[in-house]
Each structure stands twice: as structure tokens, then as C-alpha cells.
Amino acid sequence: MGNHIYTIGREFGSGGKEIGVALANRLGVKCYDKELLKEASKESGYCAEIFENHDEKPTNSFLYSLVMDTYSFGGYSSAPFMDMPLNHKIFLAQFDTIKKLAEKESCVIVGRCADYALEDYKGCLNIFIHADLSSRIKRISKKMNLSSNKARDLIQKTDKQRASYYNYYTSKKWGDSKSYDLTLNSSRMDIEGCVDIILAYRERMKKR
């Protein structure tokens, strides 16, 4: 049958990570978010801090000049790979890690263009979680102890980064319903309700 993989793209403040964790708990599998960075670091040989600094960010970093050729990358010794900018190497390391996870186990993967990495994987269900801006501001204000204005600014900045990263590395558009199997507005449904819908969708898929 193969493993079942659930990828979750999400607007900042939509509760996408929380939905991913709840889904994983319901299924008895792992949810990979920041954990994916640790796995990619372990697989690639790059230190974890580099993945943290490049996490879903397409822009250049001052770290390039400091660490470009400092760390070895297991299995990638060809000249074309070694000549790539560091952000491309980091993306490919995550890309390979995502594919290996899909082959190894059923799991939930949050962000990191996982839907693109697994676009040819039949056991993958790609989900995008969005929410009304007002509810996202409220969630982030409470979670991070920010004023509404600061929460709004952080939401806009983070969404812009995620969209730029996704659009840069994939052939799809971040947040566009055509890029996913299922999109959910978490403003209209609690976390467990969203999980119910995702699992019901998966069950209907089996009957096709």
C-alpha cells in the first residue's frame, strides 16, 4: 500500500502547525516541522544553525561567505553541486530528506515545499490551511504577546517570506487552491474539526 504522507502549507497564524500535530497524534505518526531541519542536518552534514537561518527564506544570507565550503555534504561532491549557492544546497538537502522520510514512514510534514518534493508520490495528500486575517492577528497576539499592529506586521512579513520561498523553488503558487488537494479555512472550524475533514477526505480518496 505504501506510506501515507500529509503535507501542510499554511498561512502564518492559521494554526497549520497545530492542525498538523493534532493530525499526527490522531494517526499515531510523527509530525515534522522544525524536526525536518534536524533530520536534514543529520543527513547532509551541514550544521543545524544553517538550516535554521535559511528556513523557508529565499533571500541571501551573510552566512554564505562564512560557511559556503566549510561543511561537507554527504554524496554531493560533483562540481555543479559544489558551485551552487548555499540556499540551493540547503533546499536540496531538505528535498532529499523529505523523500527519504516518505519512503521510510507515514507522517505529517509542515511547510518546506514538501508537496512539491513529493508531487510524484501517490500516497501524498497536500493540504493548505488559511484563516481570516482578524483571527490570525488574534492568535499571534495572544501566542507571542504582541500588539495587534505588530502581530499584523509579523503575519504579513512571514507570509511574504513563505510565498517567495515556495514560488521560487516550485512550479506552483503558494496559497493557490490549484496547488493543493484540499484547502481549509481554520477560522470556521476548530483544530479537531479540521482533522476530521482531512481524514474524511483521505477516506473518500481511497474509494475512487
Secondary structure as the mmCIF struct_conf table of DSSP 4:
data_model
#
loop_
_struct_conf.conf_type_id
_struct_conf.id
_struct_conf.beg_label_comp_id
_struct_conf.beg_label_asym_id
_struct_conf.beg_label_seq_id
_struct_conf.end_label_comp_id
_struct_conf.end_label_asym_id
_struct_conf.end_label_seq_id
STRN STRN1 ILE A 5 ARG A 10
TURN_TY1_P TURN_TY1_P1 PHE A 12 GLY A 13
BEND BEND1 SER A 14 SER A 14
HELX_RH_AL_P HELX_RH_AL_P1 GLY A 16 LEU A 27
TURN_TY1_P TURN_TY1_P2 GLY A 28 GLY A 28
STRN STRN2 LYS A 30 TYR A 32
BEND BEND2 ASP A 33 ASP A 33
HELX_RH_AL_P HELX_RH_AL_P2 LYS A 34 SER A 44
HELX_RH_AL_P HELX_RH_AL_P3 ALA A 48 ASN A 53
TURN_TY1_P TURN_TY1_P3 HIS A 54 GLU A 56
BEND BEND3 THR A 59 THR A 59
TURN_TY1_P TURN_TY1_P4 PHE A 62 PHE A 62
HELX_RH_AL_P HELX_RH_AL_P4 LEU A 63 VAL A 67
TURN_TY1_P TURN_TY1_P5 MET A 68 THR A 70
BEND BEND4 TYR A 71 TYR A 71
TURN_TY1_P TURN_TY1_P6 GLY A 74 GLY A 75
BEND BEND5 SER A 78 SER A 78
HELX_RH_AL_P HELX_RH_AL_P5 ALA A 79 MET A 82
TURN_TY1_P TURN_TY1_P7 ASP A 83 ASP A 83
BEND BEND6 MET A 84 MET A 84
HELX_RH_AL_P HELX_RH_AL_P6 LEU A 86 LYS A 104
STRN STRN3 CYS A 107 VAL A 110
BEND BEND7 GLY A 111 GLY A 111
TURN_TY1_P TURN_TY1_P8 ARG A 112 CYS A 113
HELX_RH_AL_P HELX_RH_AL_P7 ALA A 114 ALA A 117
TURN_TY1_P TURN_TY1_P9 LEU A 118 ASP A 120
TURN_TY1_P TURN_TY1_P10 LYS A 122 GLY A 123
STRN STRN4 CYS A 124 HIS A 130
HELX_RH_AL_P HELX_RH_AL_P8 LEU A 133 MET A 144
TURN_TY1_P TURN_TY1_P11 ASN A 145 ASN A 145
HELX_RH_AL_P HELX_RH_AL_P9 SER A 148 TYR A 169
BEND BEND8 THR A 170 LYS A 172
TURN_TY1_P TURN_TY1_P12 TRP A 174 GLY A 175
HELX_RH_3T_P HELX_RH_3T_P1 SER A 177 SER A 179
BEND BEND9 TYR A 180 ASP A 181
STRN STRN5 LEU A 182 ASN A 185
TURN_TY1_P TURN_TY1_P13 SER A 186 SER A 187
BEND BEND10 ARG A 188 MET A 189
HELX_RH_AL_P HELX_RH_AL_P10 ILE A 191 LYS A 206
TURN_TY1_P TURN_TY1_P14 LYS A 207 LYS A 207
#
